Amino acid sequence: MPPWLAAALLISASCKSPARLRPKRVHSRPRWATLRKLHRAEMRRSGIVGSSFYVVRDGCTVVADHLGEQDAEARVPVSARTVYHWASITKTMTGIAIMQLRDRGLLTLDDPIIRHVPELAAVHNPFGDTSAITLRHLMSHSAGFGEATWPWRDRDWQPFEPKSWAQLAALLPIPRFASGPARRFSYSNPGIVYLGQVIERLSGEDYEVYVDKNILKPLGMHASYFDRTPPHLLRHRSRSYHVHKGKRVAALRCRYRRYGVERRAERAAARHGEIRCLPAW
């Protein structure tokens, strides 16, 4: 792992409501001591700026560990209130939203994706008819896509990823397939974005609105949010870092936000929240 990575987290969580996530006194146990020791060793080895982990059992936090700094320049230590960049943890929320729509009778997991997003019929698939790709395949990253994301930008002025669904639809002939559906695991950001389109079209709401109303608020995750950090949480927000020519560099926040389609359809990297919210999730 490269040195000086941005704040990281290791979670073992249950889906209990926040009201039940009360601290539980835990006596010193060799296994927790070993886990904490491993946490500290990996922080040193990898040059991670700040990190947290929680272990949740039966609705109680049995272990919580916070190390390092949420902002290396300001020397602000990591705490339970630190707001982390959640990145692709949001993909699990996309999955929950799809399951909720299934429970409402609006879809089945074996629906062909082109039933809900007919534009995908334009995808060039040398392994067969794209109508064979189902929502279940997209949720399990087994649709057969051969690349994790769209062609990477090679200029600073270029957007991180397509800025609108119309732009993404124009790129549909580009995604390459490595296999037919259900043949192999192949991690795919576009596949999750297509699920985001299903959520928006069936619910009639923007992705982030749906998730906030149907997942975050019911779980009491009020310090979790999309896009820009609310002023009252700014002092708790962690900074992201990357390595440039062997040196730690604070990443520009705009480079670590997803634009356009992913901002409205999947939010894989635009989701932030206090670390203490994640055990509720």
Secondary structure, 3 states (H helix, E strand, C coil): CCCCCCCEEEEECCCCCHHHCEECCCCCCHHHHHHHHHHHHHHHHHCCCEEEEEEEECCEEEEEEEEEEEECCCCEECCCCCEEECHHHHHHHHHHHHHHHHHCCCCCCCCEHHHHCHHHHHCCCCCCCHHHCEHHHHHCCCCCECCCCCCCCCCCCCCCCCCCHHHHHHCCCCCCECCCCCCCCCCCHHHHHHHHHHHHHHHCCCHHHHHHHHHHCCCCCCCEEECCCCHHHHHHECCCEEEECCEEEECCHHHHCCCHHHHHHCCCCCEEEEHHHCCCC
